[in-house]
Amino acid sequence: MKKILCGVLAAAMVGTALTGCVPQKSNDSSKPSSGSTVSADNFNAEGLPILKEKQTFELAAKSRYNKNFADLQFFQDLEEQTNVHIEWNMSSEDGWDEKKGLLFAGELSDAFYGQGILTDVDVIKYASQGILIPLEDMIEQYCPNISKLLENEEYRKALTAPDGHIYCLPSLTELSPKTHDKLFINKTWLDQLGLPLPTTLEEFENTLKAFRDNDMNGNGSTTDEIPFSFLYNRKENGLFSMFGSFGQLDNNYNNHFIVQDGEVVYTPITEPYKDAIEWFHSLYQQNLIDPEGFTHDFSVYIAKISSPDKTVGAFLGWSLSSAAGNNKADYVPLAPLKGEDGEQIWNTYPSAINAKGSFVITSECENPEALMRWADLHYVPETSLQIDQGLFGTTLTKEGDRYTYLPLPEGKTLADMIHEYSPGVNGIGGVTMEIASKLDLNANLQERADLDEFYAPYNVPVEEVYPSVFLTNEEVERISELETDIVAYIDQTYANWIVNGGIDAEWDAYLQKLEQMHVQEYIEIYKAAYERYQNA
Protein backbone atom coordinates (compact mmCIF):
# COMPACT_ATOMS: atom_id res chain seq x y z
CA MET A 1 0.00 0.00 0.00
CA LYS A 2 1.56 3.31 -0.97
CA LYS A 3 2.28 5.88 1.71
CA ILE A 4 0.51 9.23 1.69
CA LEU A 5 2.25 12.17 3.35
CA CYS A 6 0.05 14.26 5.63
CA GLY A 7 1.93 17.31 6.87
CA VAL A 8 5.17 15.95 8.26
CA LEU A 9 4.05 12.37 8.81
CA ALA A 10 3.35 9.50 6.43
CA ALA A 11 0.00 8.02 7.29
CA ALA A 12 -1.37 5.39 4.90
CA MET A 13 -0.27 2.17 6.50
CA VAL A 14 -0.69 -1.57 6.48
CA GLY A 15 -0.62 -4.06 9.34
CA THR A 16 -1.28 -7.55 10.59
CA ALA A 17 -4.32 -9.16 12.20
CA LEU A 18 -5.11 -8.88 15.89
CA THR A 19 -4.24 -12.20 17.44
CA GLY A 20 -2.78 -13.64 20.61
CA CYS A 21 -1.68 -12.05 23.87
CA VAL A 22 0.39 -8.94 24.26
CA PRO A 23 4.09 -9.73 23.90
CA GLN A 24 6.29 -8.09 26.51
CA LYS A 25 9.45 -6.62 24.98
CA SER A 26 10.50 -6.77 21.38
CA ASN A 27 13.86 -8.56 21.28
CA ASP A 28 15.04 -8.29 17.70
CA SER A 29 18.85 -8.57 17.98
CA SER A 30 19.24 -6.81 14.64
CA LYS A 31 17.87 -3.59 16.14
CA PRO A 32 19.93 -1.11 18.14
CA SER A 33 20.43 -1.96 21.78
CA SER A 34 18.12 -0.55 24.41
CA GLY A 35 19.05 2.67 26.17
CA SER A 36 18.89 6.28 25.04
CA THR A 37 22.45 7.48 24.53
CA VAL A 38 21.78 10.15 21.94
CA SER A 39 24.48 12.81 21.69
CA ALA A 40 23.65 16.42 20.94
CA ASP A 41 25.22 16.29 17.49
CA ASN A 42 22.80 13.47 16.54
CA PHE A 43 19.68 15.59 17.16
CA ASN A 44 17.85 17.79 14.65
CA ALA A 45 15.87 20.52 16.40
CA GLU A 46 13.52 20.79 13.42
CA GLY A 47 12.68 18.94 10.23
CA LEU A 48 13.02 15.22 9.62
CA PRO A 49 14.60 12.94 10.57
CA ILE A 50 14.64 13.83 14.25
CA LEU A 51 17.87 11.89 14.70
CA LYS A 52 20.67 11.72 12.15
CA GLU A 53 21.39 8.13 13.15
CA LYS A 54 18.89 5.64 14.52
CA GLN A 55 18.77 5.33 18.30
CA THR A 56 16.58 3.31 20.64
CA PHE A 57 14.26 4.34 23.44
CA GLU A 58 12.24 2.02 25.65
CA LEU A 59 8.58 2.96 26.11
CA ALA A 60 6.12 1.24 28.43
CA ALA A 61 2.66 0.84 26.93
CA LYS A 62 -0.60 -1.03 27.43
CA SER A 63 -3.13 -2.28 24.91
CA ARG A 64 -6.71 -3.43 25.28
CA TYR A 65 -6.43 -5.01 21.83
CA ASN A 66 -3.52 -7.30 22.77
CA LYS A 67 -1.23 -6.11 20.03
CA ASN A 68 2.46 -5.26 20.29
CA PHE A 69 2.94 -1.75 18.97
CA ALA A 70 6.14 -2.89 17.26
CA ASP A 71 3.90 -4.71 14.76
CA LEU A 72 1.86 -1.63 13.83
CA GLN A 73 2.67 0.00 10.52
CA PHE A 74 2.02 3.41 12.05
CA PHE A 75 5.04 3.10 14.32
CA GLN A 76 7.16 1.37 11.69
CA ASP A 77 6.63 4.26 9.29
CA LEU A 78 7.15 6.78 12.07
CA GLU A 79 10.51 5.19 12.83
CA GLU A 80 11.48 5.31 9.17
CA GLN A 81 10.80 9.03 9.06
CA THR A 82 12.35 9.99 12.40
CA ASN A 83 15.15 7.48 13.11
CA VAL A 84 13.60 7.08 16.58
CA HIS A 85 13.39 3.37 17.25
CA ILE A 86 11.05 2.31 20.05
CA GLU A 87 11.52 -0.88 22.01
CA TRP A 88 8.02 -1.44 23.36
CA ASN A 89 7.60 -2.86 26.84
CA MET A 90 3.99 -3.99 26.44
CA SER A 91 1.31 -5.00 28.89
CA SER A 92 -2.29 -6.04 28.54
CA GLU A 93 -4.77 -3.53 29.95
CA ASP A 94 -5.92 -6.01 32.60
CA GLY A 95 -2.40 -6.52 33.93
CA TRP A 96 -1.27 -2.93 33.70
CA ASP A 97 -1.63 -1.81 37.33
CA GLU A 98 0.65 -4.58 38.56
CA LYS A 99 3.12 -4.02 35.73
CA LYS A 100 3.18 -0.26 36.37
CA GLY A 101 4.13 -0.77 40.00
CA LEU A 102 6.97 -3.07 39.03
CA LEU A 103 8.32 -0.59 36.48
CA PHE A 104 8.41 2.29 38.92
CA ALA A 105 9.98 0.07 41.57
CA GLY A 106 12.56 -1.43 39.21
CA GLU A 107 13.92 -0.73 35.75
CA LEU A 108 12.29 2.47 34.57
CA SER A 109 11.44 2.98 30.91
CA ASP A 110 12.41 6.18 29.09
CA ALA A 111 8.74 7.11 28.78
CA PHE A 112 5.19 5.87 29.28
CA TYR A 113 2.88 5.97 26.25
CA GLY A 114 -0.85 5.58 25.69
CA GLN A 115 -4.29 6.84 26.65
CA GLY A 116 -4.55 6.91 30.44
CA ILE A 117 -1.24 5.09 30.89
CA LEU A 118 -0.87 6.99 34.20
CA THR A 119 -3.56 8.34 36.48
CA ASP A 120 -3.58 11.95 37.66
CA VAL A 121 -2.39 10.71 41.06
CA ASP A 122 0.47 8.80 39.38
CA VAL A 123 1.59 11.92 37.54
CA ILE A 124 1.75 14.11 40.65
CA LYS A 125 3.24 11.37 42.83
CA TYR A 126 6.11 10.49 40.51
CA ALA A 127 6.71 14.06 39.38
CA SER A 128 7.13 15.12 43.02
CA GLN A 129 9.77 12.39 43.37
CA GLY A 130 11.68 13.68 40.35
CA ILE A 131 10.91 10.53 38.34
CA LEU A 132 8.86 12.41 35.72
CA ILE A 133 10.41 15.48 34.13
CA PRO A 134 8.74 18.81 33.23
CA LEU A 135 7.85 19.14 29.55
CA GLU A 136 6.79 22.77 29.06
CA ASP A 137 10.20 24.15 27.97
CA MET A 138 10.62 21.41 25.38
CA ILE A 139 7.03 21.95 24.21
CA GLU A 140 7.75 25.61 23.61
CA GLN A 141 11.05 24.96 21.84
CA TYR A 142 10.40 21.80 19.84
CA CYS A 143 6.67 21.03 19.66
CA PRO A 144 4.61 23.31 17.40
CA ASN A 145 1.60 20.98 17.32
CA ILE A 146 1.34 20.55 21.10
CA SER A 147 1.98 24.28 21.54
CA LYS A 148 -0.99 25.03 19.29
CA LEU A 149 -3.16 22.63 21.28
CA LEU A 150 -2.22 24.38 24.52
CA GLU A 151 -3.43 27.70 23.17
CA ASN A 152 -6.77 26.31 24.34
CA GLU A 153 -6.97 27.66 27.90
CA GLU A 154 -9.01 24.70 29.15
CA TYR A 155 -6.39 22.21 27.99
CA ARG A 156 -3.50 24.24 29.36
CA LYS A 157 -5.13 24.57 32.80
CA ALA A 158 -6.09 20.89 32.90
CA LEU A 159 -2.52 19.77 32.15
CA THR A 160 -0.72 22.19 34.48
CA ALA A 161 0.26 20.67 37.81
CA PRO A 162 -0.10 22.69 41.05
CA ASP A 163 3.64 23.52 40.93
CA GLY A 164 3.15 25.21 37.54
CA HIS A 165 4.86 22.52 35.45
CA ILE A 166 3.40 20.31 32.70
CA TYR A 167 4.46 16.69 33.20
CA CYS A 168 2.12 14.87 30.82
CA LEU A 169 0.50 15.00 27.40
CA PRO A 170 -3.15 14.14 26.81
CA SER A 171 -5.22 12.03 24.50
CA LEU A 172 -8.23 14.05 23.45
CA THR A 173 -10.87 14.25 20.76
CA GLU A 174 -13.39 16.98 20.17
CA LEU A 175 -15.47 14.33 18.42
CA SER A 176 -16.45 13.21 21.92
CA PRO A 177 -20.09 13.97 22.75
CA LYS A 178 -21.00 16.33 25.58
CA THR A 179 -23.56 13.76 26.80
CA HIS A 180 -22.21 10.32 27.67
CA ASP A 181 -25.24 8.70 29.29
CA LYS A 182 -28.59 8.59 27.49
CA LEU A 183 -31.95 7.20 28.61
CA PHE A 184 -33.62 5.01 25.98
CA ILE A 185 -37.14 3.56 26.04
CA ASN A 186 -38.75 0.82 23.96
CA LYS A 187 -41.04 2.73 21.56
CA THR A 188 -42.26 -0.54 20.03
CA TRP A 189 -43.61 -1.58 23.42
CA LEU A 190 -45.16 1.85 23.99
CA ASP A 191 -46.94 1.61 20.66
CA GLN A 192 -48.22 -1.88 21.49
CA LEU A 193 -49.72 -0.52 24.68
CA GLY A 194 -50.96 2.71 23.11
CA LEU A 195 -48.89 4.76 25.56
CA PRO A 196 -47.13 8.10 24.90
CA LEU A 197 -43.54 8.81 25.80
CA PRO A 198 -43.42 9.42 29.56
CA THR A 199 -42.38 12.92 30.60
CA THR A 200 -42.56 12.80 34.41
CA LEU A 201 -41.32 10.49 37.15
CA GLU A 202 -44.90 9.31 37.76
CA GLU A 203 -45.56 8.61 34.07
CA PHE A 204 -42.24 6.72 33.77
CA GLU A 205 -43.09 4.58 36.79
CA ASN A 206 -46.54 3.78 35.39
CA THR A 207 -45.01 2.89 32.03
CA LEU A 208 -42.57 0.49 33.70
CA LYS A 209 -45.53 -1.17 35.47
CA ALA A 210 -47.21 -1.70 32.10
CA PHE A 211 -44.01 -3.25 30.73
CA ARG A 212 -43.86 -5.53 33.80
CA ASP A 213 -47.47 -6.68 33.66
CA ASN A 214 -47.82 -7.45 29.97
CA ASP A 215 -46.22 -10.03 27.70
CA MET A 216 -44.39 -7.40 25.73
CA ASN A 217 -42.17 -9.75 23.71
CA GLY A 218 -45.06 -12.08 22.94
CA ASN A 219 -43.48 -15.30 24.20
CA GLY A 220 -46.42 -16.27 26.39
CA SER A 221 -44.83 -15.21 29.67
CA THR A 222 -44.89 -12.03 31.77
CA THR A 223 -41.91 -13.07 33.88
CA ASP A 224 -38.99 -12.39 31.56
CA GLU A 225 -39.56 -8.68 30.82
CA ILE A 226 -37.06 -6.29 32.44
CA PRO A 227 -38.85 -2.94 32.68
CA PHE A 228 -35.70 -0.88 33.34
CA SER A 229 -32.01 -1.80 33.41
CA PHE A 230 -28.79 0.01 34.18
CA LEU A 231 -25.17 -0.77 35.03
CA TYR A 232 -24.01 0.56 38.38
CA ASN A 233 -21.03 2.92 38.57
CA ARG A 234 -20.38 3.40 34.84
CA LYS A 235 -20.91 6.97 33.68
CA GLU A 236 -22.47 5.82 30.38
CA ASN A 237 -24.87 3.32 31.97
CA GLY A 238 -25.39 4.46 35.57
CA LEU A 239 -28.30 6.29 37.17
CA PHE A 240 -26.39 9.52 37.80
CA SER A 241 -28.15 11.89 35.39
CA MET A 242 -31.57 10.65 36.50
CA PHE A 243 -30.87 12.21 39.90
CA GLY A 244 -31.52 15.52 38.12
CA SER A 245 -35.27 14.87 38.37
CA PHE A 246 -34.85 15.58 42.08
CA GLY A 247 -33.17 18.94 41.50
CA GLN A 248 -29.51 17.92 41.54
CA LEU A 249 -27.36 15.71 39.35
CA ASP A 250 -24.94 13.06 40.58
CA ASN A 251 -21.87 11.63 38.87
CA ASN A 252 -19.00 9.23 39.39
CA TYR A 253 -16.76 10.99 36.85
CA ASN A 254 -15.71 13.59 39.41
CA ASN A 255 -16.13 11.54 42.59
CA HIS A 256 -19.68 12.85 43.22
CA PHE A 257 -18.56 16.49 43.18
CA ILE A 258 -20.59 19.11 41.30
CA VAL A 259 -20.68 22.92 41.33
CA GLN A 260 -23.75 25.00 42.17
CA ASP A 261 -23.70 28.81 42.20
CA GLY A 262 -19.91 28.71 42.23
CA GLU A 263 -19.80 26.43 45.29
CA VAL A 264 -18.46 22.87 45.33
CA VAL A 265 -21.11 20.35 46.43
CA TYR A 266 -20.55 16.75 47.51
CA THR A 267 -23.78 15.09 46.44
CA PRO A 268 -23.90 12.01 48.76
CA ILE A 269 -24.61 14.17 51.81
CA THR A 270 -27.47 16.16 50.26
CA GLU A 271 -31.26 15.80 50.44
CA PRO A 272 -31.80 15.51 46.65
CA TYR A 273 -29.42 12.51 46.65
CA LYS A 274 -31.48 10.93 49.44
CA ASP A 275 -34.77 11.63 47.65
CA ALA A 276 -33.54 10.08 44.40
CA ILE A 277 -32.39 6.88 46.11
CA GLU A 278 -35.75 6.56 47.88
CA TRP A 279 -37.48 6.71 44.50
CA PHE A 280 -35.15 4.18 42.89
CA HIS A 281 -35.82 1.85 45.83
CA SER A 282 -39.56 2.17 45.23
CA LEU A 283 -38.98 1.04 41.64
CA TYR A 284 -36.82 -1.84 42.79
CA GLN A 285 -39.42 -2.89 45.39
CA GLN A 286 -42.06 -3.09 42.65
CA ASN A 287 -39.85 -5.26 40.41
CA LEU A 288 -39.47 -2.44 37.91
CA ILE A 289 -35.64 -2.36 38.04
CA ASP A 290 -33.30 -5.09 36.84
CA PRO A 291 -32.30 -6.99 40.01
CA GLU A 292 -28.84 -7.51 38.49
CA GLY A 293 -28.21 -3.78 38.03
CA PHE A 294 -25.51 -3.84 40.72
CA THR A 295 -23.96 -7.19 39.81
CA HIS A 296 -23.94 -7.83 36.06
CA ASP A 297 -20.89 -6.75 34.04
CA PHE A 298 -20.85 -4.74 30.82
CA SER A 299 -20.94 -7.72 28.47
CA VAL A 300 -23.95 -9.25 30.24
CA TYR A 301 -25.69 -5.87 30.31
CA ILE A 302 -25.26 -5.36 26.56
CA ALA A 303 -26.29 -8.96 25.88
CA LYS A 304 -29.62 -8.35 27.64
CA ILE A 305 -30.41 -5.20 25.66
CA SER A 306 -29.40 -6.66 22.30
CA SER A 307 -30.87 -10.14 22.87
CA PRO A 308 -33.24 -11.44 20.18
CA ASP A 309 -35.59 -12.31 23.07
CA LYS A 310 -36.26 -8.54 23.40
CA THR A 311 -36.76 -8.32 27.14
CA VAL A 312 -35.69 -4.77 28.09
CA GLY A 313 -38.09 -1.84 28.27
CA ALA A 314 -35.78 1.06 29.14
CA PHE A 315 -32.06 1.39 29.74
CA LEU A 316 -29.15 3.83 30.01
CA GLY A 317 -26.34 3.70 27.48
CA TRP A 318 -23.80 5.46 25.24
CA SER A 319 -25.74 4.93 22.02
CA LEU A 320 -28.27 2.56 20.47
CA SER A 321 -25.71 1.18 18.04
CA SER A 322 -23.29 0.26 20.82
CA ALA A 323 -25.90 -1.13 23.21
CA ALA A 324 -28.98 -2.42 21.39
CA GLY A 325 -27.45 -3.92 18.25
CA ASN A 326 -30.15 -5.41 16.03
CA ASN A 327 -32.81 -4.17 18.47
CA LYS A 328 -31.90 -0.49 18.09
CA ALA A 329 -34.93 0.27 15.88
CA ASP A 330 -37.18 -0.53 18.88
CA TYR A 331 -35.80 2.31 21.02
CA VAL A 332 -35.86 6.10 21.11
CA PRO A 333 -34.10 8.55 23.46
CA LEU A 334 -36.12 9.90 26.34
CA ALA A 335 -35.80 13.46 27.65
CA PRO A 336 -34.98 13.97 31.35
CA LEU A 337 -38.01 13.21 33.47
CA LYS A 338 -39.70 16.12 35.19
CA GLY A 339 -39.80 16.05 38.96
CA GLU A 340 -41.89 18.15 41.32
CA ASP A 341 -40.31 21.42 40.17
CA GLY A 342 -40.70 20.52 36.49
CA GLU A 343 -36.99 21.13 35.83
CA GLN A 344 -35.16 18.93 33.30
CA ILE A 345 -31.38 18.66 33.65
CA TRP A 346 -28.79 16.13 32.50
CA ASN A 347 -25.06 15.60 33.00
CA THR A 348 -22.57 17.41 30.77
CA TYR A 349 -19.06 16.15 30.04
CA PRO A 350 -17.51 19.31 28.57
CA SER A 351 -13.88 18.30 28.30
CA ALA A 352 -12.60 16.57 25.18
CA ILE A 353 -9.66 15.20 27.18
CA ASN A 354 -10.03 11.43 27.43
CA ALA A 355 -7.01 11.15 29.72
CA LYS A 356 -4.33 13.58 30.86
CA GLY A 357 -1.57 11.13 31.78
CA SER A 358 -1.13 9.65 28.30
CA PHE A 359 2.54 10.44 27.67
CA VAL A 360 5.29 11.19 30.19
CA ILE A 361 9.08 11.15 30.05
CA THR A 362 11.11 9.82 32.95
CA SER A 363 14.40 10.93 34.43
CA GLU A 364 16.02 7.84 32.85
CA CYS A 365 15.71 9.31 29.36
CA GLU A 366 19.01 10.73 28.15
CA ASN A 367 17.59 12.61 25.17
CA PRO A 368 14.07 13.77 26.08
CA GLU A 369 14.13 16.36 23.29
CA ALA A 370 14.08 13.61 20.66
CA LEU A 371 11.14 11.85 22.33
CA MET A 372 9.25 15.12 22.65
CA ARG A 373 9.64 15.81 18.92
CA TRP A 374 8.54 12.24 18.23
CA ALA A 375 5.45 12.67 20.45
CA ASP A 376 4.64 16.02 18.83
CA LEU A 377 4.14 14.30 15.48
CA HIS A 378 1.13 12.49 16.95
CA TYR A 379 -0.58 15.88 17.30
CA VAL A 380 -0.33 16.82 13.62
CA PRO A 381 -4.07 17.28 12.90
CA GLU A 382 -4.36 14.69 10.11
CA THR A 383 -2.24 12.23 12.06
CA SER A 384 -4.38 12.59 15.18
CA LEU A 385 -7.49 11.97 13.08
CA GLN A 386 -6.02 8.78 11.63
CA ILE A 387 -4.85 7.49 15.01
CA ASP A 388 -8.40 8.00 16.28
CA GLN A 389 -10.49 6.97 13.26
CA GLY A 390 -8.19 4.84 11.09
CA LEU A 391 -5.54 5.35 8.45
CA PHE A 392 -5.84 6.57 4.90
CA GLY A 393 -6.35 3.60 2.62
CA THR A 394 -7.71 1.37 5.41
CA THR A 395 -10.73 3.11 6.95
CA LEU A 396 -10.43 6.69 5.65
CA THR A 397 -9.88 8.43 2.35
CA LYS A 398 -9.20 12.10 1.60
CA GLU A 399 -10.87 13.97 -1.23
CA GLY A 400 -9.97 17.64 -1.40
CA ASP A 401 -10.26 18.94 2.14
CA ARG A 402 -12.86 16.31 3.18
CA TYR A 403 -12.34 12.94 4.85
CA THR A 404 -14.72 10.04 4.30
CA TYR A 405 -14.94 6.45 5.49
CA LEU A 406 -14.10 3.53 3.24
CA PRO A 407 -16.34 0.42 3.14
CA LEU A 408 -15.22 -2.12 5.72
CA PRO A 409 -14.00 -5.56 4.63
CA GLU A 410 -16.51 -8.31 5.24
CA GLY A 411 -16.38 -9.54 8.82
CA LYS A 412 -14.42 -6.52 10.08
CA THR A 413 -15.57 -3.75 12.40
CA LEU A 414 -14.23 -0.21 12.36
CA ALA A 415 -12.46 -0.88 15.66
CA ASP A 416 -10.79 -3.94 14.12
CA MET A 417 -9.51 -1.95 11.18
CA ILE A 418 -8.28 0.99 13.25
CA HIS A 419 -6.26 -1.21 15.59
CA GLU A 420 -4.76 -3.44 12.92
CA TYR A 421 -2.71 -0.48 11.72
CA SER A 422 -2.43 2.13 14.46
CA PRO A 423 -2.67 2.47 18.27
CA GLY A 424 -6.23 3.85 18.09
CA VAL A 425 -7.77 4.20 21.54
CA ASN A 426 -4.45 3.10 23.04
CA GLY A 427 -2.59 6.05 21.50
CA ILE A 428 -2.06 9.74 22.05
CA GLY A 429 -3.09 12.72 19.94
CA GLY A 430 -5.53 15.60 19.73
CA VAL A 431 -8.48 15.54 17.33
CA THR A 432 -9.73 19.13 17.35
CA MET A 433 -12.66 20.56 15.43
CA GLU A 434 -10.15 22.06 12.99
CA ILE A 435 -9.81 18.58 11.51
CA ALA A 436 -12.98 16.88 12.86
CA SER A 437 -15.22 19.39 11.05
CA LYS A 438 -13.86 18.07 7.75
CA LEU A 439 -14.84 14.47 8.49
CA ASP A 440 -17.99 13.11 6.90
CA LEU A 441 -19.46 11.30 9.90
CA ASN A 442 -20.14 7.60 9.70
CA ALA A 443 -23.39 6.18 11.09
CA ASN A 444 -22.04 5.76 14.63
CA LEU A 445 -20.58 9.27 14.85
CA GLN A 446 -23.72 10.75 13.30
CA GLU A 447 -25.85 8.97 15.90
CA ARG A 448 -23.65 10.38 18.68
CA ALA A 449 -24.01 13.88 17.19
CA ASP A 450 -27.79 13.50 16.94
CA LEU A 451 -28.06 12.32 20.54
CA ASP A 452 -25.87 15.21 21.65
CA GLU A 453 -28.26 17.59 19.92
CA PHE A 454 -31.26 15.88 21.55
CA TYR A 455 -29.85 16.33 25.07
CA ALA A 456 -28.29 19.76 24.51
CA PRO A 457 -31.30 21.70 25.88
CA TYR A 458 -30.98 19.79 29.16
CA ASN A 459 -27.21 19.73 29.68
CA VAL A 460 -26.17 21.70 32.74
CA PRO A 461 -23.82 24.64 32.07
CA VAL A 462 -20.11 23.92 32.04
CA GLU A 463 -19.77 26.11 35.14
CA GLU A 464 -21.77 23.51 37.12
CA VAL A 465 -19.39 20.68 36.25
CA TYR A 466 -16.49 20.03 38.61
CA PRO A 467 -13.42 20.27 36.37
CA SER A 468 -10.62 17.75 35.97
CA VAL A 469 -8.06 19.09 38.44
CA PHE A 470 -4.66 18.02 39.67
CA LEU A 471 -4.18 17.69 43.42
CA THR A 472 -0.92 18.57 45.13
CA ASN A 473 1.25 15.74 46.36
CA GLU A 474 0.24 16.51 49.96
CA GLU A 475 -3.42 16.46 48.94
CA VAL A 476 -2.95 13.18 47.10
CA GLU A 477 -1.41 11.60 50.18
CA ARG A 478 -4.26 12.75 52.41
CA ILE A 479 -6.96 11.85 49.89
CA SER A 480 -5.52 8.35 49.61
CA GLU A 481 -5.93 7.99 53.38
CA LEU A 482 -9.51 9.26 53.36
CA GLU A 483 -11.00 8.21 50.05
CA THR A 484 -10.82 4.44 50.23
CA ASP A 485 -13.12 4.18 53.24
CA ILE A 486 -15.41 7.02 52.16
CA VAL A 487 -15.91 5.70 48.64
CA ALA A 488 -16.45 2.13 49.84
CA TYR A 489 -19.06 3.31 52.35
CA ILE A 490 -20.86 5.50 49.81
CA ASP A 491 -20.95 2.65 47.28
CA GLN A 492 -22.16 0.12 49.82
CA THR A 493 -24.97 2.28 51.20
CA TYR A 494 -26.04 3.42 47.72
CA ALA A 495 -26.57 -0.15 46.51
CA ASN A 496 -28.03 -1.37 49.79
CA TRP A 497 -30.59 1.42 50.01
CA ILE A 498 -31.83 0.95 46.45
CA VAL A 499 -32.16 -2.81 46.91
CA ASN A 500 -33.25 -3.05 50.55
CA GLY A 501 -34.48 0.44 51.46
CA GLY A 502 -33.98 2.12 54.82
CA ILE A 503 -32.34 5.37 53.74
CA ASP A 504 -34.76 7.57 55.65
CA ALA A 505 -34.31 5.71 58.93
CA GLU A 506 -30.53 5.41 58.52
CA TRP A 507 -29.75 8.84 57.06
CA ASP A 508 -28.65 10.61 60.25
CA ALA A 509 -26.41 7.72 61.30
CA TYR A 510 -24.97 7.65 57.77
CA LEU A 511 -24.06 11.34 57.93
CA GLN A 512 -22.56 10.87 61.38
CA LYS A 513 -20.38 8.02 60.18
CA LEU A 514 -19.15 10.07 57.23
CA GLU A 515 -18.23 12.84 59.66
CA GLN A 516 -16.21 10.30 61.63
CA MET A 517 -14.46 9.42 58.36
CA HIS A 518 -13.47 13.11 58.04
CA VAL A 519 -15.70 13.73 55.04
CA GLN A 520 -15.57 17.50 55.60
CA GLU A 521 -11.77 17.47 55.34
CA TYR A 522 -12.14 15.39 52.18
CA ILE A 523 -14.56 17.96 50.74
CA GLU A 524 -12.31 20.88 51.69
CA ILE A 525 -9.42 19.34 49.73
CA TYR A 526 -11.54 19.24 46.58
CA LYS A 527 -12.78 22.76 47.24
CA ALA A 528 -9.21 24.03 47.52
CA ALA A 529 -8.25 22.27 44.29
CA TYR A 530 -11.25 23.84 42.55
CA GLU A 531 -10.31 27.33 43.74
CA ARG A 532 -6.73 26.82 42.61
CA TYR A 533 -7.93 25.68 39.17
CA GLN A 534 -10.27 28.66 38.83
CA ASN A 535 -7.47 31.08 39.68
CA ALA A 536 -4.82 29.49 37.46
Secondary structure, DSSP 4 states (H G I P E B T S, - for coil): ----EETTEE---------SPPPSB---TTSPPSS----GGGB-SSSS-SBSS-EEEEEEEEETT---GGG-HHHHHHHHHH-EEEEEEEEESTTHHHHHHHHHHSS--SEEESTTSS-HHHHHHHHHTTSBPP-HHHHHHH-HHHHHHTTSHHHHHHHB-TTS-B--EEEEETTS-S---EEEEEHHHHHHHT-PPP-BHHHHHHHHHHHHHS-TT-SS-SSS-EEEE--TT-TTTSSGGGGGGGT----TTTTTEEEETTEEEEGGGSHHHHHHHHHHHHHHHTT-B-TTTTT--HHHHHHHHH-TT--EEEEEES-HHHHTGGGGGGEEE-PPPB-TT----B------EEEEEEEEEBTT-S-HHHHHHHHHGGGSHHHHHHHHH--BTTTEEEETTEEEEPPPPTT--HHHHHHHHS-GGGS-EEE-HHHHTTB---HHHHHHHHHHHHHGGGBPPGGGB----PPPHHHHHHHHHHHHHHHHHHHHHHHHHHHH--HHHHHHHHHHHHHHTTHHHHHHHHHHHHHHHHT-
